[in-house]
Amino acid sequence: MKKVIFSLTASSLLLVSYSASSADDVQRIRLATTTSTYHSGLLDYLLPKFEHDSGYKVDVIAAGTGKALKMGENGDVDLVMTHAPKAEASFVEHGYGVMPRKLMYNDFIIVGPENDPAHIAQQKDVAQVFKQIATSGVSFISRGDDSGTHKKELGIWAQTNIEPNFGGYRSVGQGMGPTLNMASEMQAYTMTDRGTWLAYTNKLDLKVLFQGDKALFNPYQVILINPERYPTINYQGAKAFSDWLVADNGQKLINDFKLNGQQLFVANANE
């Protein structure tokens, strides 16, 4: 059976609410995850293997981390896979999520026009990169969608004491793929996770201009929805999927996933 993948906007968020209590739904698992795990192709690679091994079917709802966690808060999904540590910690602390597990990581990078008009490649840290972009009269495309990437970006702006409202700043409310496409068309700068960049790079007229700052570390977790709060969710199915992801075989598959010969994610459940 083909996986069902929804790419959510604010107007379509309610598409995912349905009861998991019928017999037909017992073998289905609802996963809310970031657009980066979807756009990178990772889930298309992992899910057929899990479904073959387990007999479950996974319905994927791809949204920004903020929306994914909100679906978890509302009991509209069975588990979440996200990349915003502070928001995830609050999600668990407030009783919406249980059994948070480290899953994998990659990093964020800053991409832009090959001629680098803001000269960010010469900067020593990402805060200086953002200051240079803000003061150089160039364009910066922000996802603006409360995703993990957007949260990370806003955290960096806060470090610079610069409000992200300068003339070249564009907040587009889109996933990572469309944001990269827009940056390429406008010859603008943006921040992206490396996985989505590697999946899209052949389609873009952009270049990696800054990387390697430890502040750009990008960890992912998988978190189950609390069955005491939402007894009708498919907790057993969600736990089976989480167990599979962090087991040796799932971790090996994550490490083995490559595009153009490059590894997109590093599995770290056992670290």
C-alpha positions as CSV (number, residue, x, y, z in Angstrom):
1,M,0.0,0.0,0.0
2,K,1.3,3.4,-0.9
3,K,2.2,5.7,2.1
4,V,0.0,8.7,2.6
5,I,2.0,11.9,2.9
6,F,0.4,15.2,3.7
7,S,2.4,18.5,3.3
8,L,0.6,20.8,5.7
9,T,-0.1,24.5,5.6
10,A,-1.9,26.3,8.4
11,S,-5.2,26.1,6.4
12,S,-4.9,22.3,6.0
13,L,-3.7,21.3,9.5
14,L,-7.1,19.9,10.4
15,L,-6.8,17.2,7.7
16,V,-5.1,14.9,10.0
17,S,-7.7,14.6,12.8
18,Y,-9.5,11.3,12.8
19,S,-10.1,8.5,15.2
20,A,-7.6,5.7,15.6
21,S,-10.1,3.5,17.4
22,S,-11.6,1.5,14.6
23,A,-10.3,-1.9,13.7
24,D,-9.1,-0.8,10.3
25,D,-6.8,1.8,12.0
26,V,-5.1,-0.5,14.5
27,Q,-2.3,-1.3,12.1
28,R,-1.7,2.3,11.1
29,I,0.7,4.7,12.7
30,R,0.4,8.5,12.3
31,L,3.8,10.2,12.3
32,A,4.2,14.0,12.4
33,T,7.6,15.0,11.2
34,T,9.6,17.9,9.8
35,T,9.7,18.7,6.2
36,S,13.4,18.1,6.2
37,T,13.0,14.3,6.9
38,Y,10.4,14.2,4.1
39,H,12.2,16.4,1.5
40,S,15.5,14.7,2.0
41,G,14.0,11.4,1.0
42,L,14.9,9.7,4.3
43,L,11.4,8.5,5.0
44,D,10.8,7.2,1.5
45,Y,13.9,5.1,2.1
46,L,13.1,3.9,5.7
47,L,9.4,3.3,5.8
48,P,9.0,0.5,3.2
49,K,11.6,-1.4,5.3
50,F,9.9,-0.8,8.6
51,E,6.5,-1.7,7.1
52,H,7.8,-4.9,5.7
53,D,9.4,-5.8,9.0
54,S,6.5,-4.9,11.2
55,G,3.2,-5.2,9.2
56,Y,2.3,-1.6,10.3
57,K,1.6,1.2,7.8
58,V,2.8,4.7,8.5
59,D,0.9,7.8,7.5
60,V,3.3,10.7,7.4
61,I,2.3,14.3,8.0
62,A,5.1,16.6,7.0
63,A,5.1,20.0,8.7
64,G,7.4,22.4,10.5
65,T,8.5,21.2,14.0
66,G,6.1,23.7,15.7
67,K,3.1,22.3,13.8
68,A,4.2,18.7,14.3
69,L,4.4,19.2,18.0
70,K,1.1,21.0,18.1
71,M,-0.5,17.9,16.4
72,G,1.1,15.8,19.2
73,E,-0.4,18.2,21.8
74,N,-3.8,17.7,20.2
75,G,-3.5,13.9,20.1
76,D,-3.8,14.0,16.3
77,V,-0.8,11.7,15.8
78,D,0.9,8.8,17.5
79,L,4.5,10.1,17.5
80,V,6.6,12.9,16.3
81,M,10.1,13.2,14.8
82,T,11.4,16.7,15.2
83,H,14.6,18.8,15.6
84,A,14.0,21.6,18.1
85,P,15.5,20.5,21.4
86,K,14.0,23.3,23.6
87,A,10.5,22.9,22.2
88,E,10.8,19.1,22.5
89,A,11.9,19.4,26.1
90,S,8.9,21.6,26.9
91,F,6.6,19.1,25.0
92,V,7.7,16.3,27.2
93,E,7.8,18.4,30.4
94,H,4.1,19.4,29.9
95,G,3.1,15.8,29.6
96,Y,2.3,15.6,25.9
97,G,5.2,13.3,24.9
98,V,6.9,10.3,26.5
99,M,10.0,8.3,25.8
100,P,12.0,10.9,23.9
101,R,14.9,9.3,22.1
102,K,17.9,10.6,20.3
103,L,17.7,9.4,16.7
104,M,20.2,11.2,14.4
105,Y,21.8,14.5,13.6
106,N,23.3,16.6,10.8
107,D,23.9,20.3,10.7
108,F,22.7,23.5,9.3
109,I,24.5,25.4,6.6
110,I,24.2,28.9,5.1
111,V,23.9,28.9,1.3
112,G,23.7,31.8,-1.1
113,P,24.8,33.2,-4.5
114,E,28.2,31.9,-5.7
115,N,29.7,35.4,-5.9
116,D,28.8,35.9,-2.2
117,P,28.0,39.6,-2.3
118,A,27.8,39.8,1.6
119,H,31.2,38.1,1.9
120,I,30.0,35.7,4.5
121,A,32.4,32.9,3.7
122,Q,35.1,35.1,5.3
123,Q,33.3,35.2,8.7
124,K,34.4,33.2,11.8
125,D,31.1,32.3,13.3
126,V,27.4,32.2,12.3
127,A,26.4,35.2,14.4
128,Q,28.9,37.3,12.3
129,V,27.5,35.8,9.2
130,F,24.0,37.0,10.1
131,K,25.3,40.4,11.0
132,Q,27.0,40.7,7.6
133,I,23.9,39.6,5.8
134,A,21.8,42.1,7.7
135,T,24.1,45.1,7.0
136,S,25.1,44.3,3.4
137,G,21.9,45.2,1.5
138,V,21.3,41.6,0.4
139,S,18.3,39.3,0.6
140,F,17.7,36.6,3.1
141,I,14.9,34.1,2.8
142,S,13.5,32.8,6.1
143,R,11.2,29.8,6.3
144,G,9.1,31.7,8.7
145,D,7.0,28.6,9.6
146,D,7.9,27.8,13.3
147,S,9.9,24.9,12.1
148,G,13.1,23.6,13.8
149,T,15.1,25.4,11.2
150,H,13.2,28.7,11.7
151,K,13.5,28.4,15.5
152,K,17.3,27.9,15.1
153,E,17.5,30.9,12.8
154,L,15.6,33.1,15.2
155,G,17.9,32.0,18.0
156,I,20.9,33.2,16.0
157,W,19.3,36.5,15.3
158,A,18.7,36.9,19.0
159,Q,22.5,36.4,19.6
160,T,23.2,39.2,17.1
161,N,20.8,41.7,18.8
162,I,19.5,42.4,15.3
163,E,15.8,42.3,14.6
164,P,15.1,40.2,11.5
165,N,13.1,43.0,9.8
166,F,15.8,44.6,7.6
167,G,15.0,45.5,4.0
168,G,16.2,42.3,2.4
169,Y,14.6,39.9,4.9
170,R,11.7,37.8,3.5
171,S,9.7,35.4,5.7
172,V,7.8,33.1,3.4
173,G,6.0,30.5,5.6
174,Q,7.2,27.6,3.5
175,G,9.0,24.3,4.0
176,M,12.7,23.9,3.3
177,G,12.4,22.8,-0.3
178,P,10.3,25.7,-1.5
179,T,12.4,28.1,0.6
180,L,15.6,26.9,-1.2
181,N,13.9,27.2,-4.6
182,M,12.9,30.8,-3.8
183,A,16.4,31.7,-2.5
184,S,17.9,30.3,-5.8
185,E,15.5,32.3,-7.9
186,M,16.1,35.5,-6.0
187,Q,19.9,34.8,-5.6
188,A,19.4,35.3,-1.9
189,Y,20.9,33.7,1.2
190,T,19.1,31.2,3.5
191,M,19.8,28.7,6.2
192,T,19.0,25.0,5.5
193,D,19.6,21.7,7.0
194,R,22.2,19.7,5.2
195,G,19.9,16.8,4.3
196,T,17.4,18.9,2.3
197,W,20.3,20.8,0.7
198,L,21.9,17.6,-0.6
199,A,18.5,16.4,-1.9
200,Y,17.9,19.7,-3.8
201,T,21.4,20.9,-4.7
202,N,21.4,19.8,-8.3
203,K,18.3,21.9,-8.9
204,L,19.7,25.1,-7.3
205,D,21.9,28.0,-8.4
206,L,23.3,28.4,-4.9
207,K,26.5,27.4,-3.1
208,V,27.4,26.4,0.5
209,L,29.1,29.5,1.9
210,F,29.3,28.9,5.6
211,Q,29.4,25.7,7.7
212,G,31.0,24.0,10.6
213,D,30.1,26.3,13.5
214,K,29.1,24.2,16.5
215,A,26.1,26.4,16.9
216,L,24.7,24.9,13.7
217,F,24.4,21.4,15.2
218,N,21.0,19.9,14.3
219,P,19.8,16.9,16.4
220,Y,16.6,14.9,15.8
221,Q,14.5,13.1,18.3
222,V,11.6,10.7,18.1
223,I,8.9,11.1,20.8
224,L,5.8,9.1,21.5
225,I,2.5,10.8,22.4
226,N,1.4,10.2,26.0
227,P,-1.2,7.4,26.0
228,E,-2.5,8.5,29.4
229,R,-3.5,11.8,27.9
230,Y,-4.8,10.3,24.6
231,P,-5.9,6.6,25.3
232,T,-7.1,6.1,21.7
233,I,-3.8,6.7,20.0
234,N,-1.8,3.7,18.5
235,Y,0.8,3.7,21.3
236,Q,1.9,0.2,20.6
237,G,2.5,0.8,16.9
238,A,4.3,4.1,17.7
239,K,6.5,2.4,20.2
240,A,7.3,-0.4,17.7
241,F,8.4,2.2,15.1
242,S,10.5,4.1,17.7
243,D,12.1,0.8,18.8
244,W,12.9,-0.1,15.2
245,L,14.4,3.3,14.5
246,V,16.8,3.2,17.4
247,A,17.7,-0.4,17.1
248,D,20.9,-1.4,15.4
249,N,19.3,-2.1,12.0
250,G,17.4,1.1,11.9
251,Q,20.5,3.1,12.9
252,K,22.5,1.4,10.3
253,L,19.9,2.2,7.6
254,I,20.0,5.9,8.6
255,N,23.8,5.9,8.3
256,D,23.6,4.2,5.0
257,F,21.2,6.7,3.4
258,K,23.2,8.8,0.9
259,L,22.5,11.1,-2.0
260,N,25.2,11.7,-4.6
261,G,27.6,9.7,-2.5
262,Q,27.1,11.9,0.6
263,Q,25.7,10.8,4.0
264,L,22.7,13.0,5.0
265,F,22.3,12.0,8.6
266,V,24.4,10.5,11.4
267,A,22.6,8.0,13.6
268,N,23.2,8.6,17.3
269,A,20.7,6.7,19.4
270,N,23.4,4.8,21.2
271,E,25.6,7.8,22.0
